[in-house]
Amino acid sequence: MGFKKHHWMVFNRSGEVLEIAIKGQMGERIDFFRCNNNKDLQNIVGIIKDKYGFNFQPEIKEEDSVNFKKRVEEERAWLDKQ
């Protein structure tokens, strides 16, 4: 038999609560998570990554990067001046 560990907020303490609902294609709720501190959030992110393969920090290709676009524009401007 197992139990879930909760980090409850102190009574009368105001704070933000993050709720993540994972839904299927038809809109039915598959899973639900709630947390109010960073430690629980990191655990939830790990669970979602392992269980559903969803990565919260997707890799951005170099050519799609804003910095790459700025650098290309600067190089083109420099070449146009000559």
QUIVEN-V374594 format. One record per residue. RES is the residue in one small letter. SS is DSSP state (a for helix, b for strand, c for the rest). OMEGA is omega in whole degrees, -180 to 180 (none if undefined). Layout:
# QUIVEN-V374594
res->{RES RES}
ss->{SS SS}
omega->{OMEGA OMEGA}
This chain:
# QUIVEN-V374594
res->{m g f k k h h w m v f n r s g e v l e i a i k g q m g e r i d f f r c n n n k d l q n i v g i i k d k y g f n f q p e i k e e d s v n f k k r v e e e r a w l d k q}
ss->{c c c c c c c c c c c c c c c c c b b b b b b c c c c c b b b b b b b c c a a a a a a a a a a a a a a a c c c c c c c c c a a a c a a a a a a a a a a a a a a a a c}
omega->{-179 177 179 178 -180 172 -175 175 178 -179 179 178 179 -180 -180 178 179 178 180 178 178 -176 177 -178 -179 178 179 -178 -179 -176 -178 179 177 177 179 176 -174 -179 178 180 179 176 180 178 178 180 -179 180 -179 -173 -173 179 -180 -179 -178 180 -178 178 179 178 -177 -177 177 -177 178 -180 179 -180 178 -179 179 179 178 179 178 179 180 179 180 180 -180 none}
